Amino acid sequence: MSIKQDLHLKILLAEDNKPSQLVSEAMLKKIGADVVIAENGHEVLSKLEEQNFDLILMDCQMPLMDGMLATEKIRESKNSRYQYIPIIALTADVQQETRNR
């Protein structure tokens, strides 16, 4: 089975777990995405200042600044360049409260 490699999206992968980073990055690159990794919310905000992204895959639980707070800061930002980037939450937490957030 062949996967078409023409996605051409620049994706910011916010993930602190190294094995998860490797697996996610490999899968995204296989479909043609350009992937940049951030290991915490502070790095996410920093990388957004440096580069343009089409999508953010955001781990909800990271050290220093979790994905929830980073997402809030992005959405509250006055910087229209990245305020409306789609953000998809990544979590292994199945609690309803986390899902609602």
N, C-alpha and C positions, 0 to 999 in steps of 0.2 A: 504494500500500500504506500502510495506516495503522498506527501503533504505538500501542497502548493506553497511556495516560498515567496509570496509577494505582498506580505502584510505592510512592511515599511513603516511601522509605527515606532516612535521613540517612547519607551516605557520606563518609568521610574518604579523600581521594585523595592519597596520598603520592607525589609525582612532582616531580623537579627540572627536567625538560626542558619548556620553555614550550610548544613545539608539541604535545607529548604531553599536556600539561595541557589545552590548548584542545580538542583532539580528544576526549579522554576525558570532559571535563566536558560538552561538547556532546552526546555520545552518552548519557551518564547523565541529563542534564536532559531529553532527548527522551523518555525512558521515565518521567519524573516524579520522579526522585531529587533530593534536595537535596544539593548537593556543596560540601564545604569542602576547600581545597587546603593541603597542607603540603609544603614544599620540601626537608625533611630530617628525619631521625629525631628531632632535638630539638624541631622544630615539631610533629611527631606527638604526642610525649609532652605537650607544652604544651597542644595543642588537646584532647587527651583529658581533661585536668584541667578545662578550661573548658566542654566540651559533651559531650552523649551522642551516640553514633553506633551505627548498626545494623550497619555493615560498614566494614572498612578495605581499600582496594586499595593495596598496599605495593610501591613500586619497590624492588628489591633493592639497587641501586647508586645511592646519593645521597651528596652531600658532607656533611661534618661528622659525621654518624652515618648509616650505611647502614640499609637496611630490615631486614636480618637481625638486627643488634644491637637496633634499635628493637623488633622483634618479641620478641626474648628478654626485653627489659626489661618489655614489656607482660605477657608470660606469667609472669614472675617476680614481678610486682607483687602487693602485698597488697591493692590496691584492687579489690574484687570488682565494682565498677561497670563496669570495662572489661576486666577480665582475660580474659573469655570471649567477647569480640567476635570474630566470624569475620574472619580476615585472609587475603586472597588475594594471593599473591606475583605481582608483575609484573616480567618480565625479558626481555631479548633474548638473554641468555647461554644458549647451548645445551649448555654443558659439563655432563657427568654430575654432577660434584661440586656444582655450583651447584644443579642440580635436586634432588639428594639433600638439601641443606640446606633 
